[in-house]
Amino acid sequence: MSSLEVLVGLWDWRSWMVLRRNALVHFRNWKTAIVPPAMEPVIFFLAFGIGLGTFVGTMVFDGMTISYVNYIAPGLMAYTSFSTAYFEALYGSYVRMFYQKTWDGMLGTQVELVHILWGEILWAGCRGGINGCIVGVVLTIFHFLGLVELVWPVLPLLVVCGFLAAWAFASFALIFTALVPSIDHMNYPVFMIGIPLGLVSHTYFPLAPQHPVFFALLQLNPLYHLAETNRSWLLTGAPNLHLLGLVLSALVWLTVCVLINQPLMRRRVLGD
């Protein structure tokens, strides 16, 4: 299968049916699906924003002096979109592929492996976007309670950005789903890549890498651009150049990772 055929598989109706199937199963337990992402920002907000924020005090962002609480609120939304999509593509996809044999059942129909690949990416990305939206609702409640000062009417625009970035993160995570020999080995992409990536992307604290290699890697990181885009929109009401960086880096990640995933998944699932 050519690279173009793999990329065009996104628009095939079978890819969207895989998304639909995963969504229907997931929302059977919608109460369980909604409570954790709604509670996570509350816990992190209390721990980092109010707890650590009393020691940090104020920070400077885009020439403005802001409280640490206001700084991390947009980062919470970005981190949730990233972590949800990343871990769903790691664990959720692996369970459906290996333990539940869901992929085997779908491959017995009209669905091909490329459609399963795109369906898993779409679903994991949608979960990231949905959970990011839930965090946005919680942050809006915090705003009206006077705990944080945000330009809350722009939140629908940030949800769109969250979906785009989450699809990129999902495609990246699926590479490890295709490579790890067992679910126990998921600890490597979780603790050596996922958690460090979530922390060094301007989500909870700013970074100013001096080495050109680290600076270049930061510019290629969609999570960094998502956090800074969220921060600019929620604190100033207007986007900055990180929005362009987010779109470009997310599209590059998505394209490259899907093309890497296709042969890896064929070897893992079909033995090619």
N, C-alpha and C positions, 0 to 999 in steps of 0.2 A: 504494500500500500504506500503510495507516494505521500510526501509531506503535505501537499495541497489537499489530498483526499482526507488526511487525518484532521486538518484544520477545518475543512468544510463540514466534517462530521458534527460540529457544534450545531449546525442548523438543521440536521436531520431530525425528523419527528421522533425517531426512536430514542435519541438522546434525551429528549424532553419527557418521554414516557418513563425512562429510568428515574429522572428527577421526580416525576409525579408519583411513582411507586414508593420511593423513599420518603417523600413528604407525607403520603397517606399513612404509612406505617408509623412515622414519627409523631404525627399529630393525634394519633389515637390516645396518647398519653400527654396531651398538651399541657396539663397542669404541672406535671413533672418537668416539662420542657421549658416552661416560662419562669418558674420560681427561682432556679439557680442563677440564671443570668440577671434576674432582677435583684437578687441578694448580693451578688458579687460586688457591684459598684458600691453598695452600702458599706460592706465590710472594708473594702479598700479605701473608700472615702474617709471612713472613721479612722482607720489605721494610719494612712499616709497623710491625708488632707488635714485632719484635726490633730492626730497624734504627732506625727513627724512635723507637720506644718507649724506647730508652736515653737519648734527649735529652728526651722529654716527661716521663717519670717517672710520677707518679700523677695521677689525676683524681678528681673527686667526682661521683658519680651517685646520686641519690635518697638523699642524706645519707651515703652510704658512700664511703670512699676505696678506689679500685680502680686497678689498673695499666692503662696504655694498651693492653696486649695484651688484657686482658679487655674493654676498652671496644670495640675494633674487631671482635672475634670475632663478636658478633651482627650488626654492621653488614655484615660480609662475606656473611653468609647472606642478608640483606635485599637487598644490592646484586646478588647473583647472581640472585635471583628476578626483580628488575627488569630487569637488563641482558639476560638470556637471552630473556625474553618480548618486550622492546622490539625487540631486533635480529632476532629470528625473525619478528616481524610486519612489520618493515621489509624485510629482505632476502629471507627465505624466502618470504613471501607474494608479494613482487614478482616473484621468479624464477618461481614457479608460475603467476602471472597473466600475465606478459609474455613470458618466454623459453620456458618449457616448455609453455605453452598448456594447462596442466592444467585451469584453470577453464573454458576453452572446451569441453574434453571432457566435464566434469561437467555443464555447462549443456545438453549434448545429451541428457541423461538426465532423470530425474524431479527432479533437484536444481535448485533455483532459486538466484538470487544471494544472497538473504538467508540461505540455508542454508550457502553457501560462506563468507559473512561470519562467521557464528557458528562454523562449523567451524574457520576460521583462528584466531579468537580463542580458542576452546577449546584448540586444539593449541598455540598459542604460550604460553598460560597454563600448560598442562600441562608444557611444556618448562621453563618458569621454575620451577614447583613441584618438578619432578624434580631439576633441577640444584641448587636450594636444599636438597633432601633430601641430595644427594651431599655438599654442603658441610657439612651438619649431621653426617654420618658422619665426615668428616675432622676437624671440630672435636671430636667425641667422642674420636677417637684422640689428638688433641692433649691433651685433658683427662687421659686415662689416662697419657699420657707426662709429665704434670706441667708442660706448657708454658702451660696456661691453666686457669682455675678456673671451671667452668660447672655449672649445675644441669641436667645432660644428660638426665634422664628426661623433661623437658618438651618435648624436640625434636619428637616427633610432633604436638603441638599447634601448634608453629610452622610445620610443613609445611603444615597446613591454612590458616593465615594467609597463607603464601607463595603458595599456589595462588590464593586470592581476590585478592590484590594483583596477581599476575601477569596475571590475566584483565583487570583494569582497565588495566594498562600496555599489554597487547596491543591492546585496543580503541583506545587513544590513538594508538599507532604506526600503525595501519591508516589513520588519517586522512591521514598523509603518504604512505603507499603509494598512496592514491588520487589524491594531488595532484601528486607529483613527475613531471616529464616524462620523466626517464630515471634510470637507477640511479646515474649520476654525481652527480645532485642529492641523493642520500641523505646527502651530507656535511652538508647544512644541518640536517636533524633530528638527525643524529648529534652533530655538534660544537657546535651552537648550542642544543640542547635536551637530548638524551639524556645526554651526559657531564656538563654542568653540573648537571642535575637529580640525577644520581647522586652528585655531590660535596657538594651543599648540603642534603642531607636527613638529617643526623646519622648518616651511615654511617661516616665516618672521623674526623670532628671535630664538636663541638657548635657550634651557632649560637644567638645570642640577638638576633634582629632587633628593633630599637627602633621602626622605622617601622610604623604599624598596617597599611599595605598589605602589606608583606613578611610581617608576622606572620600576616595572614589567608591569604595564599598558602601559607604553610608549613602551616597547619592544614588546607588543602584537598589537601595532597600525601599520597597513600597511602604513598609510600616513606618519608616522615618518620615516619608512624605505625607502619609495619611495622618500621623500625629500632628505634624506641623500645619497641615491644611485644616484639620479640625480646630487647632488652637487659634489660627488666624481668623477663621470664620466665627468661632464662638466668642472670641475676646474683642475683635475689632469690627465684626460684621461684614468683612470683605475678604476675598481669597488673596493668596499671594502666589509666587512662582512655584511653590511646592505643589500646587494643584496640577500644573503641567508635568512636574516631575513624577507625581503619582500616576497620572494617566500613562505616561511613557514607560515607566518602570514596571507597572502592573501588566501592560500589554506585552512587554518583552519577556517578563517572567512567565506569563501564561503561555505564550507561543513556544518559547524554548522548552519549558517543562513538559508541555503536552507532547512535543516531538521526541523528547527523551523518554517519556512514559510509555509511548506506544510499543517500541520493541522490547522494553523491559517487562511490560505486562504480558505481551505475547509469549515471552519465554517463561514467565512465571505461571501463567494460567493455561496456555495451550501447549507449552513445551517446545515451541518453535526455536 
